[in-house]
Amino acid sequence: MIALSLAEIAAIVGGQQHDIPDPDARVTGPVVIDSRATQPGSLFVAFAGEHVDGHDYAERAVEAGATAVLAARPVGVPAIVVADVERALGALARAVVERLGTTVVGITGSAGKTSTKDLTAQLLERLGATVWPPGSLNNEIGLPLTALRATEETRHLILEMGARGIGHIRYLAELTPPRIGVVLNVGTAHVGEFGGREKIAVAKGELVEALPAAEDGGVAVLNADDPLVRAMTARTKARTLLFGEAPDAHVRAEDVRLTADGRPAFTLHTPTGCADVTMRLYGEHHVSNALAAAAVAHELGMPAEEIASALSGAGQLSRWRMEVTERADGVTIVNDAYNANPESMRAALRALAAMGAAAAAKGARTWAVLGRMAELGEESLAEHDAVGRLAVRLNVGKLVAVGGREAAWLQMGAYNEGSWGEESVHVSDAQAAVDLLRSELRPGDVVLVKASRSVGLEWVAEQLLAVDGEVAG
């Protein structure tokens, strides 16, 4: 964060200074919400959570070097006390971003936000100092924490924006006003909470509504292949830059294919030229993510050849998203267990099928270890059934459905599609899945593990990679 005195921070957030001997003392280190992450010069932000109250750790944070605490009440150590800690954190982030004048890139969509953010970061780093969130810090707390990592040297600030209702993205965009807004897709993630894809589109489109007008540099980067996203052109005053496989996309992919081991390859076309890309990531769904990142890089001045080079060299920065590890015996574990919705499930299964093609020629099998997709509302039964059926149509060797009712729907979909006998099985929990796989896996098999984050299926992948009690990879 840029250096600010406690008096300046108190003025920005409208707070009262308590137990502060020197109002000119400056915050020079990171803004943190975990006292264990405190460094000299930090600002510790005390949130009162359901199970843990950060105010109880204020003294520990100051002892560890924090200059002060942002809190909802006096805590006996230097503190700036505010009525609403979350709002104060957001106000501080906005003030810092406004002072810096860095280019802010906001990214939203029902699926692919984190992977696209990671790809965009690896491209923009070539153009200058870039800050982006680790993992999926995309809410009212994570976004300002990311923004506050920016310094005077930061040229690009990439922010992932999630939403669980109308107005969420509008609020995030007010905290850190973006100049470039990227909308990836409108899918069925959280459809149960929103009440339909059209309402999800309303929420995602709040990002492009928040952009500056075209004459002020605003750019809306929109997926030309998603009709609900393409239609957002009418909701923004910013200039529109389309990406996708559609012929009229400004940044598009042609000759899209998968390599023998399931990595996407394509010819990238931008207004400045074209170049070939072969990605290190797995799955054809990364083509759309790559094109979105390419569109942002193009807008910021990167030529097509360099974009293609950067995309071809980009790796996976965030855990449990198509994280591929090969064991010593040749078994490949694909840990995609961070989250799941119908679109990402279908993409992961297609990637598994592509990766398993070479394995099948050697007598090895593909395994899909799947759990529930949360927050689908009335669509849950139909969507789980459809995923089970797709696994059969893609000739996945064996489906292991893990968990309760939704997992049973997955397995029943596979059964009704023609997966009888031992081709699909429903197990009660993660331990049962691990026991089954350990007893039946053969060298060369490829195993996909995927479910909504609440299911915790990453544990299955970790156990399958465990060697002598330790986790490999």
C-alpha positions in Angstrom: 0.0 0.0 0.0 1.1 3.6 -0.5 2.3 5.2 2.8 -0.4 7.1 4.7 -0.4 8.6 8.1 -3.0 7.5 10.7 -4.5 10.9 10.6 -4.9 10.7 6.8 -6.5 7.2 7.1 -8.9 8.4 9.8 -10.0 11.3 7.6 -10.5 9.0 4.6 -12.7 6.5 6.5 -14.4 9.0 8.8 -13.0 7.3 11.9 -12.1 8.4 15.4 -8.5 7.9 16.6 -8.2 6.0 19.9 -5.0 5.4 21.9 -2.9 6.8 19.1 0.1 8.7 20.5 1.3 9.9 17.1 -1.3 10.7 14.4 1.6 11.2 12.0 2.7 7.6 12.4 2.4 6.0 8.9 1.1 2.7 7.6 3.7 1.5 5.2 3.1 -2.3 5.1 0.2 -4.4 3.9 -3.4 -4.2 5.1 -4.3 -7.5 6.7 -7.3 -9.2 8.3 -5.3 -12.1 9.8 -3.0 -11.1 12.7 -0.6 -13.8 11.7 0.1 -12.0 8.4 1.0 -8.8 10.2 4.3 -7.1 9.2 6.0 -4.0 10.5 4.0 -1.0 9.3 0.8 -3.0 8.7 -2.8 -1.9 9.2 -4.7 -4.7 10.9 -8.4 -4.7 10.0 -10.5 -6.3 12.8 -13.7 -8.1 11.5 -16.1 -9.6 13.9 -16.9 -13.0 12.3 -19.3 -15.7 13.2 -16.7 -17.8 15.1 -13.7 -15.4 15.5 -13.6 -11.8 16.4 -10.6 -10.0 15.0 -10.8 -7.4 17.8 -9.5 -10.1 20.2 -6.3 -10.2 18.2 -5.7 -6.4 17.9 -3.0 -6.4 20.7 -1.2 -9.3 19.1 -1.2 -7.6 15.7 0.3 -4.4 17.2 2.9 -6.4 19.0 3.8 -8.0 15.7 4.4 -4.6 14.2 1.1 -3.2 13.0 1.0 0.6 13.1 -2.7 0.6 14.1 -6.0 -1.3 13.9 -9.1 -0.4 11.9 -11.8 -1.5 14.3 -15.5 -1.1 15.3 -14.6 -0.3 18.9 -11.6 0.8 21.0 -9.2 -2.1 21.6 -6.6 -0.8 24.0 -4.0 -0.3 21.3 -3.7 2.4 18.5 -6.9 2.2 16.6 -9.1 4.0 14.1 -12.7 3.3 15.2 -15.5 3.3 12.6 -19.1 2.5 12.5 -18.7 -0.1 9.7 -15.4 -1.8 9.2 -16.2 -3.3 5.8 -17.4 0.1 4.4 -14.3 1.8 5.9 -12.0 -0.8 4.2 -13.7 -0.1 0.9 -13.4 3.7 1.3 -9.7 3.3 2.0 -9.3 1.2 -1.1 -11.1 3.7 -3.3 -9.0 6.6 -2.0 -5.7 4.7 -2.7 -6.7 3.7 -6.2 -7.8 7.2 -7.0 -4.4 8.6 -5.9 -2.5 6.1 -7.9 -4.3 6.5 -11.2 -3.4 2.9 -12.2 -5.3 1.1 -14.9 -8.0 -1.0 -13.2 -9.3 -4.1 -15.0 -12.4 -5.7 -13.6 -13.3 -9.3 -14.6 -16.6 -11.0 -14.0 -18.6 -14.0 -15.3 -20.3 -17.1 -14.2 -17.3 -19.3 -14.8 -13.6 -18.8 -15.6 -13.0 -15.6 -13.6 -10.0 -16.8 -11.7 -8.4 -18.6 -14.6 -8.9 -15.5 -16.8 -7.5 -13.2 -14.0 -4.4 -15.4 -13.8 -3.9 -15.4 -17.6 -4.4 -11.6 -17.8 -1.9 -11.1 -15.0 0.8 -13.1 -16.7 0.2 -11.1 -19.9 0.1 -7.6 -18.3 3.2 -8.3 -16.2 5.1 -8.0 -19.5 3.9 -4.5 -19.8 4.7 -3.3 -16.3 4.1 -3.9 -12.6 0.8 -5.6 -12.1 -1.2 -6.5 -9.0 -3.9 -9.2 -8.9 -5.7 -11.3 -6.2 -4.4 -14.7 -5.2 -7.1 -17.3 -5.5 -10.6 -15.9 -5.7 -10.6 -12.8 -3.5 -13.6 -11.3 -5.3 -16.0 -10.0 -2.7 -16.5 -6.9 -0.5 -13.5 -7.8 1.6 -11.2 -9.5 -0.8 -11.4 -6.9 -3.5 -10.4 -3.9 -1.4 -7.6 -6.0 0.2 -6.2 -6.7 -3.3 -6.5 -3.0 -4.3 -4.6 -1.9 -1.2 -1.6 -4.0 -2.3 -1.0 -1.5 -5.2 1.9 0.9 -4.9 3.2 3.9 -6.8 4.9 1.4 -9.2 1.7 -0.4 -10.1 0.7 0.1 -13.7 -2.2 -2.5 -13.8 -4.6 -3.6 -11.1 -6.6 -6.7 -12.0 -9.7 -7.3 -9.9 -12.0 -10.3 -9.9 -15.6 -9.4 -9.2 -18.2 -11.9 -8.0 -21.8 -11.5 -7.2 -24.5 -13.3 -5.3 -27.2 -10.8 -6.0 -28.2 -7.7 -7.9 -26.1 -4.7 -6.8 -23.0 -6.6 -5.6 -20.9 -5.8 -8.7 -22.1 -2.2 -8.8 -20.8 -1.8 -5.3 -17.4 -3.4 -6.1 -17.1 -1.2 -9.1 -17.7 1.9 -7.0 -14.9 0.9 -4.6 -12.3 0.5 -7.4 -13.7 2.1 -10.6 -12.4 0.1 -13.6 -11.4 1.5 -16.9 -11.6 -1.9 -18.6 -14.4 -4.3 -17.8 -14.4 -8.0 -18.9 -17.6 -10.1 -18.9 -16.8 -13.7 -19.7 -20.2 -15.5 -19.7 -23.6 -15.8 -18.2 -24.1 -19.3 -17.0 -26.1 -21.1 -14.3 -23.7 -20.7 -11.3 -25.9 -19.4 -8.4 -29.0 -19.6 -10.6 -30.9 -20.8 -7.5 -30.1 -17.5 -5.7 -30.7 -15.2 -8.7 -33.8 -16.9 -10.1 -32.7 -17.3 -13.7 -29.9 -16.5 -16.2 -31.5 -13.3 -17.3 -31.2 -11.9 -13.7 -27.6 -13.2 -13.6 -27.0 -11.2 -16.8 -28.4 -8.1 -15.1 -26.0 -8.5 -12.2 -22.9 -9.2 -14.4 -23.8 -6.3 -16.7 -23.4 -3.9 -13.8 -19.7 -4.0 -14.5 -20.0 -2.5 -18.0 -22.5 0.1 -16.8 -19.9 1.3 -14.3 -17.2 1.9 -17.0 -16.2 5.4 -18.2 -17.5 6.6 -21.5 -15.5 5.7 -24.7 -14.1 9.3 -24.9 -12.8 8.9 -21.4 -11.1 5.6 -22.1 -13.7 3.1 -21.0 -13.5 -0.3 -22.7 -16.0 -3.2 -22.3 -14.5 -6.5 -23.3 -17.4 -8.8 -24.1 -17.8 -12.5 -25.1 -19.1 -12.4 -28.7 -20.1 -16.1 -28.4 -22.5 -15.6 -25.5 -25.7 -13.8 -26.6 -26.5 -12.5 -23.1 -23.0 -11.0 -22.8 -22.9 -9.6 -26.4 -26.2 -7.8 -25.6 -24.5 -5.8 -22.9 -23.1 -3.6 -25.6 -26.3 -1.6 -25.3 -25.8 -1.2 -21.5 -22.5 0.7 -21.6 -21.1 4.0 -22.8 -17.7 2.5 -23.1 -16.1 1.3 -26.3 -16.8 -2.4 -27.0 -14.1 -5.0 -27.8 -15.5 -8.4 -28.6 -13.6 -11.7 -28.1 -14.6 -15.2 -29.1 -14.8 -17.5 -32.1 -17.5 -15.5 -33.8 -16.3 -14.1 -37.2 -16.9 -10.5 -36.1 -15.0 -10.8 -32.8 -12.1 -8.2 -32.7 -9.9 -10.8 -30.9 -10.8 -14.3 -32.0 -9.5 -17.8 -32.2 -9.5 -19.9 -35.4 -8.5 -23.5 -35.9 -9.3 -24.4 -32.3 -8.1 -27.9 -31.4 -6.8 -30.0 -28.5 -3.3 -31.6 -28.4 -3.0 -35.3 -27.7 -2.8 -34.6 -24.0 -5.8 -32.2 -23.9 -4.1 -28.8 -24.2 -5.9 -26.2 -26.3 -4.2 -24.8 -29.4 -5.5 -22.2 -31.9 -4.5 -19.3 -34.1 -5.0 -16.0 -32.4 -6.3 -13.1 -34.5 -6.1 -9.5 -33.2 -6.4 -6.1 -35.0 -2.6 -6.0 -35.0 -1.9 -9.5 -36.5 -2.2 -13.2 -35.9 0.0 -15.8 -34.2 -0.3 -19.5 -33.1 -0.9 -20.4 -29.5 -0.5 -23.8 -27.7 -1.4 -23.5 -24.1 0.1 -25.3 -21.1 -3.3 -25.4 -19.4 -5.8 -28.3 -20.0 -9.2 -28.1 -21.6 -10.8 -26.3 -24.5 -12.7 -24.0 -22.1 -9.4 -22.1 -21.6 -9.6 -20.8 -25.2 -12.3 -18.3 -24.2 -10.4 -17.3 -21.1 -7.3 -16.8 -23.1 -9.1 -14.7 -25.7 -10.5 -12.4 -22.9 -7.0 -12.0 -21.5 -5.6 -11.4 -25.0 -8.2 -8.7 -25.6 -7.1 -6.8 -22.5 -3.5 -7.1 -23.4 -4.2 -5.9 -27.0 -6.1 -2.9 -25.6 -3.1 -2.0 -23.5 -0.7 -2.1 -26.4 0.7 -5.6 -26.6 1.3 -7.0 -30.2 -0.3 -10.3 -31.3 3.0 -12.2 -31.4 3.9 -11.3 -27.8 0.3 -12.1 -26.6 0.6 -15.5 -28.3 4.0 -16.1 -26.7 2.7 -15.1 -23.2 -0.4 -17.3 -23.5 1.7 -20.3 -24.6 3.9 -19.9 -21.6 1.3 -19.1 -19.0 0.7 -21.5 -16.2 -1.9 -22.2 -13.5 -1.5 -19.7 -10.7 -4.5 -20.7 -8.5 -4.9 -24.0 -6.8 -7.4 -26.8 -7.5 -8.3 -25.5 -11.0 -7.5 -28.2 -13.5 -4.3 -28.8 -11.5 -2.7 -31.8 -13.2 -0.1 -34.0 -11.4 1.3 -37.3 -12.6 2.2 -39.9 -10.0 5.3 -42.0 -10.2 3.2 -45.0 -11.4 1.8 -42.9 -14.3 -1.6 -42.2 -12.8 -2.6 -38.6 -13.6 -4.7 -36.7 -11.0 -6.7 -33.7 -12.3 -7.7 -31.6 -9.2 -10.4 -29.2 -10.4 -12.2 -29.3 -7.0 -12.2 -25.6 -6.2 -15.8 -25.1 -7.4 -18.3 -26.4 -9.9 -21.3 -25.4 -11.9 -22.9 -27.0 -14.9 -20.7 -25.2 -17.4 -17.5 -25.9 -15.7 -18.5 -29.5 -15.1 -19.1 -30.0 -18.8 -15.8 -28.3 -19.7 -13.9 -30.5 -17.2 -15.4 -33.7 -18.5 -14.5 -32.8 -22.1 -11.0 -32.1 -21.0 -10.9 -35.4 -19.2 -12.1 -37.2 -22.3 -9.4 -35.5 -24.4 -6.7 -36.3 -21.9 -7.8 -39.9 -21.7 -7.7 -40.6 -25.4 -4.0 -41.4 -25.4 -4.4 -43.4 -22.2 -7.2 -45.5 -23.6 -4.9 -46.6 -26.5 -2.7 -48.1 -23.8 -5.5 -49.8 -21.9 -5.8 -47.2 -19.2 -9.1 -45.6 -18.1 -10.6 -42.2 -17.3 -12.3 -41.6 -14.0 -14.7 -38.8 -13.1 -15.0 -38.3 -9.3 -17.8 -35.8 -9.0 -19.8 -34.3 -6.2 -22.7 -31.9 -5.9 -23.0 -28.5 -7.7 -24.5 -26.1 -5.2 -27.0 -23.3 -5.5 -28.8 -24.5 -8.6 -32.3 -24.3 -7.0 -35.1 -25.9 -9.1 -32.6 -26.7 -11.8 -30.5 -29.0 -9.6 -32.0 -32.3 -10.5 -32.0 -31.7 -14.2 -28.4 -30.3 -14.2 -26.9 -33.2 -12.1 -28.8 -35.7 -14.3 -27.4 -34.0 -17.4 -23.8 -34.1 -16.1 -24.1 -37.8 -15.4 -25.4 -38.4 -18.9 -22.6 -36.4 -20.5 -20.0 -38.5 -18.7 -21.4 -41.5 -20.5 -21.6 -39.8 -23.9 -17.9 -38.8 -23.6 -17.0 -42.4 -22.8 -15.6 -41.7 -19.4 -14.4 -45.0 -18.1 -16.0 -44.8 -14.7 -18.1 -42.2 -12.8 -17.7 -42.1 -9.1 -20.5 -39.9 -7.6 -19.6 -38.8 -4.1 -22.1 -37.6 -1.4 -25.8 -37.4 -0.9 -28.9 -36.6 -3.0 -27.2 -34.7 -5.8 -24.5 -37.3 -6.2 -27.3 -39.9 -6.5 -28.8 -37.8 -9.3 -25.4 -37.7 -11.1 -25.2 -41.5 -10.9 -28.8 -42.0 -12.0 -28.2 -39.8 -15.0 -25.3 -42.0 -16.0 -27.3 -45.1 -15.4 -30.3 -43.9 -17.5 -27.9 -43.0 -20.3 -26.6 -46.6 -20.4 -23.9 -46.7 -17.8 -24.7 -50.0 -16.2 -22.7 -52.5 -14.1 -19.5 -51.1 -12.8 -19.3 -48.1 -15.1 -20.8 -45.8 -12.5 -21.1 -46.0 -8.8 -22.5 -43.8 -6.0 -20.4 -43.7 -2.7 -21.3 -42.0 0.5 -18.3 -39.8 1.2 -14.8 -38.8 0.2 -13.1 -41.6 2.2 -15.2 -44.2 0.4 -14.1 -42.7 -2.9 -10.4 -42.8 -1.9 -10.7 -46.4 -0.8 -12.4 -47.4 -4.1 -9.8 -45.6 -6.2 -6.8 -46.9 -4.3 -8.0 -50.4 -4.8 -8.8 -50.1 -8.5 -6.5 -47.5 -10.2 -4.1 -48.8 -12.8 -0.9 -47.2 -14.2 -1.8 -44.7 -16.8 -5.3 -43.9 -15.6 -6.5 -40.3 -15.6 -8.7 -39.2 -12.6 -10.7 -35.9 -12.6 -11.9 -34.7 -9.2 -14.6 -31.9 -9.2 -17.4 -30.6 -7.1 -18.6 -27.4 -5.5 -16.1 -26.0 -2.9 -18.4 -26.9 0.0 -18.0 -30.6 -0.7 -14.2 -30.5 -0.1 -13.3 -33.1 -2.7 -9.8 -31.6 -3.0 -9.0 -34.0 -0.1 -9.6 -36.9 -2.5 -7.0 -35.6 -4.9 -4.6 -34.9 -2.1 -5.0 -38.4 -0.7 -4.4 -40.0 -4.1 -1.2 -38.0 -4.4 0.0 -38.9 -0.9 3.3 -40.7 -0.6 4.3 -42.2 2.7 1.8 -40.0 4.4 2.9 -36.8 2.7 1.1 -35.1 -0.2 3.1 -34.9 -3.4 3.0 -32.4 -6.2 
